[in-house]
């Protein structure tokens, strides 16, 4: 994953009032922490930052008053209604440093006809180099038959990454699609039967 370059500005103001003014100025408050150093409070350009953090575990190369900082996005806090970014937590990292991240699982392909797949695990935890983090782990279900299971240990991981999620954890389950159809047919048949019985019940009541 390539790093995103952003210009950051140091800030000395805090609180909801300042955060509101910053957002009105198209800036996002953020804090950089890690390696035992004191936290660095900054603001980031809203538009460029919003685009950058669309990628999970985005790696940012920050220019703070001419000084470079490499940081990993650890938490993005959004307004629950408007979904605009209110604050970002960043973890400072170094070239070659190993970090722990949760990476989304993406399913590729189609399982065998008459089957459906269930994604049981949407993310897996990995250890990887901070500057070489995968954006997703792809898992193919092409032609998989009903009853087949894909566990975390079956995933093909990028070179240099280590699986931290339990190897036996179920990631994808393939099952018969016909079972869902039959259940739907039974429900429909029960509804039709109830509809047919209703007029007869009304006639008996009238007598």
Secondary structure, 3 states (H helix, E strand, C coil): CCCEEEEEEECCCCHHHHHHHHHHCCEEEEEEEECCEEEEEEEEEHHHHHHHCCCCCCEEEEEECCEEEEEEEEEEEECCCCCCEEEEEEEECCCCCEEEEEEEEEEECCCCCCEEEEECCCEEEEEEECCCCCCCEEEECCCCCCCCEEEHHHCCCCCCCEECCCCCCEEEEEEECHHHHHHHHHHHHHHHHHHHHHHHHHHHHHC
